[in-house]
Amino acid sequence: MSKTDFETARIAMVDCQIRPADVTHYNIIETMLKVPREEFFPGKLRELAYAGDTLQIAPDRYSLDPRIVAKMLNLLNITDSELVLDIGGAYGYGACLISYFAQAIVLTEELIFAKEAERILAEQSIDNVIVCSGNLADGASKFGLYDAIIIEGGIEYVPDQISEQLKLGGRIVAIFRNNSNGECRLGFKTADGINWRFGFNAFAPLLQDFKLKTQFVF
């Protein structure tokens, strides 16, 4: 596809997928029109960047449907004074979107994705994203506490070390898996922990680092 073809596909994605998905914050729509999503995928996956589906990027890893990303950001409602932690953001598309309306973002990923995300974000002249690598369930404690956290994949639970990196009064958005079903929830950090509320029904492939450990009873 040519640059013009990608631009046409981007406009069609926003008009046909994002706007009808109850995304009410105009800054999200405006930014999705601006950011070239195709640049955040390797090789032949670039051609599928605007297909409106979850894309497999490795044997156990996926990039979320852009509609889901937009709706998660709509719930999180990030402002320009906030520090955001993006967990599992693959090649950095979500972090790039957030960079337009947050003060700073920390993207944590597995090394193979982190190296590419850092390169792509630099090519896109995004200078308020820090990319670090490691176990996704560890977060990035050395840069927190965070005003907001987004987990870009399905989870079965939120580890304590992630909750501890969220400021009191901060927000976290994640997609909880229950077998073949799932729902996106928005959580608010309180002195007693995180209070969750339902956001919308959504399904996302499970991030292995957020899978509950099987307990055996003898």
C-alpha positions, 0 to 999 in steps of 0.5 A: 500500500502507498502512503495515500492508501494508508491515509485513506485506510486510517480515515476509514478506520476512524469513521467506521470503527472508532466513531461508532464505538462510543469514543466520546473524547475528541482528542482520541479521535483526532490523534488516531487520525494523525498517528500512522498505525502502519508504522508500528507493525513489521513487514506484512502486518502493516497491510492489516494495520487498519483491518479492525481486529486483534493482530497476532505479532508473536506466538503468544502475543497480540496487538489489540483491536484499535477500537478496544484501545480507543475505548480503554483510553476513553475510560482512562481520560488522561490529562496533560499533567499525568504520568502514565504506565503502558504495560504490554503496548507491543511496538508502541502504537498505544504509547504514541497515542497517549503521548499526545495527551499525557505529560509522559509515558513509560512503556514496559515490554518484553525485550524483543518488542521494547527495542523495536518500539523505542526505534519506531517512537524515535522515528516518529519524533515522540520524545515523552515516552520512556521504553523499558524491558522486563517482565510485564507483571513487574511494571516499571516501579523506578519511574512511578508512582503513576497517575494512570495505568493501561494494560494492553491485553487480557488479564486474570488478575492485577499483581500487587506490585502493579497496584502499588505503582499507582498513585492514591486516586489514580486510575487503571484500565484492564480487560479481565478474562473469564474463559471465553468472555471478558470485560474492560474495567476501570479501577480507582486506587483508594486507601483500601485497594482498587475499586473496580467498575464495569466499562464495556464488554471486550475480549483480548488474548491473555497476557501470560504474565497476568495468568493466575497460577494453578493451585494443586490440592493434595 
